[in-house]
Amino acid sequence: MIKFFKSLFIICLVSVFTLNAQVDKGIYQFNVDNFPEVYGGKTELKHFLHDHLVYPAEDLKNKKEGVVQLNFVVTKDGKTSNVTVFKTLTPATDKEAIRLLSLLDWIPSNKEGVATNVNFNLEVPFSISKYKKQVKERGFDTPLYIDIPTDSSTNIYETAERSPLFNNVDKTFTEFIYSNLEYPDVAARQNIEGKVQLSFIVEPDGMTSNIKVLNSGLAGGCNNEAIRVISLTKWQPAIRDGKYVRYRMGFTMNFSLKNNFKDNSNGTQKSWGQ
């Protein structure tokens, strides 16, 4: 009996050291206050894949379809590391899924109110029928801007020789924003007014990503509407050191019932993807 309890004590002691080693690494799989998510949630993630996924030409030709599942760590600063392919499709689709993941910023997990690293999974679907629809909606299949090289890093810049140019011949960026803004019905009925401060990235393909609300924003659907309208914009990408680069931009959207905005009297407004 004494020998049994001695063995049990050793097993428990080893278990404690193993647990401490996992805590010291600061990577958790469970037991966190919240799981990580991209800014804007599932809707913005769906929009991101819609705008930026490039189906590998050979796999498109050979009708290769399915899901690539990635396992990775979302770090406490909202970046990703330790990326592995948990479920593979083809080498090319695996590579594209990893590329897409590298472009995303995340809201990190918290444990007892403190940001922490956590293991997480992401599925990237490759559907030919959906991809053809996406290409039609976004207006391009292969990248539009190929006259000069594209920066192959994931660096995000805030200065460049040429900042992004809003790609609309009829309206300025501000005119486009407010002509497409639909005042959320709930916010209008509750007389909610104020400003939503936003940050977003213009990618080298001219589309936006990682749209974030920087301040507390506004209730009544205003935050979601601000994200939706920014996501509609298209750009000529920034140029730095002779390459197209990722570029961070900001905009403060003013919600005022005194201003003109797109009619939403029929209640047709929806978040992207609904």
N, C-alpha and C positions, 0 to 999 in steps of 0.2 A: 504493500500500500504506500509506504514511504517513497519507494522507487517510482510508483505511478505519479504521485503528486510532484516529485522532483522533475519528472519528464514533462508534466503539464506546465510547470512553472517556466521551464526552458522554452517550450513552444510559445507561451504567452509573451515571454520576453522578446523572442525573435519577432513575433507579430508586432509588438510595440515599436521595435527598431525599424521594421519595414514600413509601418505607418508614418513614423517620423521622417523617413527618407522621402516618402511621397509628398509630405507636407513641405519639406525643405525645398523640393523642386518647385513647389507652388503650382502644380498642375492637378486639377480636380476633374473627375468625371461626373460626379453627382454631388449632392449635398451643397449646392450653391443657392443663393437667394434668387437668382434669375439666370436663364440661359442666354447666351449671346444672340444678338440679331443685328442685321444690317440696319443702317439708318433708313427710316421709312417703313421698316418691317417687311412682311412677305410681299406686299404690293410693290414696293420699290425693288425688291430682289427680282421679282418677275419682270418688271420693267427693264431692269438692268440686263438680264439675259436676253430679253426681246431686242434691245438696242445693240448689244455688243457681241453676241455669240456669232462666230464665223464657222460654219460647217465645213470641215475638211473636204476639199474637192473630191478626193479619191473615195472617201467614205460616202459622200453624196452620190457619186456615180455608181458605187457598188451597193447602194441602198442599205448601208449599215445604220441601224437604229437601236436605241436603248438608252441606258442610264449609266453615267459615270458617277460613282460615289467616292468622295474624298473624305479622308480623316485628317484632322489638323488641330493645332492648338490656337485658340483665340487668346492673344496675350492681353495683359491688363491695360495696355495702351491701345487696344483695338486693332492690332495687326495680326497677321497669321504667320505661323511657323510650323516646322515639323510636318510638312504636308506629305501624305502618302495616298496612293490610289487603293482604296479599300475594295472597290468593285470596278473592274476594267471593261472597256468596250473595244477600242482599238488604240494603238499607240498615238495616233493623231488626235482622236477625240479626248483621250486622257490628257494630252499636252494642252489642248484648248481649254479643257475644264480647269487645269491648274493655272493657266494664264488668266482666265476670268477671275478666279479666286484671288489672285495676286493684286487685282485692281480694287478690291472691296475693303472698305473700312467698316469696323464693327463696333457696336455698343457692347463693351465687355461685361462679363459676369461679375457679380459681387458676392462675397462671402462675408457675412456679418458686417455688411455695409462698406467693405473695402474691395476695390477692383482686384481681380485675380485672374490667373491663367486657367483655361478650362479646355478639355478635349471636346471636339465637336465634329459633326458630320454635315456634309452638304451634297445633295444629289443634283447633278446637272443633266437634264434630259436632252437627248438628241432625237428629234422627230422631224422627218423630212417634210411632212405635210404642214406642220406648224411652222417650220423654218421658212418655207416658201411664202406663207402668209406674212410672217415677220418681215421678210425681205421686201415684200410689196408695200407693207405699211411704213417701214422706215425709209424706203427709197433707194436702198443699195444692198448689194451682196458682198462684193469685194470692197476693200477700203477706197474711199473717194480720193484721198489725198496721198498720192504716191509720186509726185513730181520731185520731192526731196525725201531723204531718209526719215524714218520715224525713230525716235529715241526708244531703244529696246529695254531700258530700265523701267522701273515703276515709280521713279522719282516724280514728285509733284512740285511744280515751280509757282512762284508768285511774282516773278519778274522775268521778262523776256524781251528780245529785240522787237518782237511783234506779239502783242496780246491777242487773245481770240477776238475775231470779228463776227458780229451777229450776222447770220446768213439769211437775210430777208430784204428784198429790194423794195418792198412796199411800206414797211414800218420799221421804226427804231425798236430797240430792245424794250424800252419802257412802254412804248405804244403797244407793242405786241402783248406784253404782260397784262396790261389793264384792259385790252380789248378781248382777251380770253378769260379773264378772271370772272368767275361766277360767285357772287356773294353767297356763302352757305346759308340755306334757309333758316337753320336753327340760330345761327349767329345774327341774321337780320331780325328775326322775331324777338331775340333777346337783347337787341341793340348793342351787340358786341362790336367794338371798334378798337383799333390799335395797330401795332406793327409786328411783323414777323421777320426776324433777321435770319437770312439764309446764307449758307456756304455751299458751293458745289464745284465739281471738277469738270472742265471741258476736256474730253479725251482727244487723242490724235485723230479719231475718226469723225470728230465734230459733234459728237453727241455728249450729253451730260451724264454724270454719275455721282454717287455719294452725296446726294442732296441732304443737307442737315439743317435743322432748326437750331440756331445758336442761342437765342434767348429762350425764355419760357414760352414764347409764342402766345397764341390765342386759342381759346376754347371754341366750341360750336362748329368745328370742322375747318377752321381757318388754316391751321397748320397743314392739314392734308391738301387743301386747295392750293396753298402756296407751293407745295412740293409738286403737285400735278401740273401747274402752269409752267414752272421752271423746266419740268421734264419735256415739255412740248418744244422747247427751243432747240435750234440747230446752229452750228457755228463753223467758221473757218478756224482751225486750231492754231494755237500759239506756236511761234517759231523761236527757238533758242539754239545758238551755236549751229545754225544751219540744219536743224532737225525739227520735225513736229514733236511737240511734247505735251505732257499732261499739265494742266494749269488750273490753279485754284482761283475761283472768283467768288464775289459776294454781292448780295442784293438785299435791300430791305423793302418788303412789300407792305404797302399801307392799305389797311382795310378801313375805309371810311364810307359810311352810308350816304354822305353828301356827294361822293364822286360817282361818275358814271361807271357802270360795270355791265358785263354781259347778263342779259335777262335770264333769270332762273325761276320765273313765275310758275312754270310748269313742273318744277321739281325734277328736271332731267339731269341735274348734275350728278356725276359719279366719280369716284376715285378711279385712277388708272387701272385697267384690267377687269373692272366689274361689268 
